[in-house]
Amino acid sequence: MVPMMQMTEGLVPEPEMEFENWRELAACVRLDEGEVDFFPDPEDVGAIAVAKAVCATCPVAEECLAYAIETNQSEGIWGGLTAKERARLRRRWLERMRRAS
């Protein structure tokens, strides 16, 4: 199995847990289908806020965010961030990786 990468404050990936394990612990898994829209219209600030609130309580939000960045998810709320927020984070992370090498 491929190890999950965790995004740390320094934006350096670190092995954390396997993909399948973190998903089982996710807060969104305990919700009824359709209760929260994790793929809202990018202009629907209310729906985005609701999804982010669920992510804020999630014990595996960092793993979720790392997965979304690693797999370049272009839609939805993952780890508490929108696609635009993840893209900015990914750019900063890649820039730091380039400077470090």
VENTAWO-V96467 format. One record per residue. RES is the residue in one small letter. PSI is psi as a letter, one per 30 degrees, with the letter a starting at -180 (NA if undefined). NEAR is the number of other C-alpha atoms within 12 Angstrom. Layout:
BEGIN
RES&PSI&NEAR + RES&PSI&NEAR
END
This chain:
BEGIN
m&k&8 + v&k&13 + p&k&19 + m&k&28 + m&k&27 + q&k&29 + m&k&29 + t&l&18 + e&e&13 + g&g&14 + l&h&25 + v&k&21 + p&k&26 + e&k&19 + p&k&18 + e&d&22 + m&l&24 + e&k&22 + f&e&26 + e&e&18 + n&e&18 + w&e&28 + r&e&25 + e&f&18 + l&f&23 + a&k&27 + a&e&27 + c&f&33 + v&f&20 + r&f&16 + l&l&17 + d&k&10 + e&k&10 + g&f&14 + e&e&15 + v&k&25 + d&j&28 + f&g&34 + f&h&27 + p&l&23 + d&k&18 + p&f&21 + e&f&13 + d&i&16 + v&e&17 + g&e&16 + a&e&23 + i&e&27 + a&e&24 + v&e&23 + a&e&33 + k&e&29 + a&e&23 + v&e&29 + c&e&32 + a&f&23 + t&f&19 + c&k&27 + p&f&22 + v&g&34 + a&e&31 + e&e&34 + e&e&36 + c&e&41 + l&e&42 + a&e&39 + y&e&35 + a&e&32 + i&e&37 + e&e&27 + t&g&18 + n&h&21 + q&k&24 + s&g&22 + e&l&23 + g&l&31 + i&k&38 + w&k&43 + g&g&37 + g&g&35 + l&k&36 + t&l&33 + a&e&27 + k&e&21 + e&e&23 + r&e&32 + a&e&24 + r&e&18 + l&e&27 + r&e&29 + r&e&18 + r&e&20 + w&e&24 + l&e&21 + e&e&15 + r&e&16 + m&e&15 + r&e&11 + r&e&9 + a&f&10 + s&NA&7
END
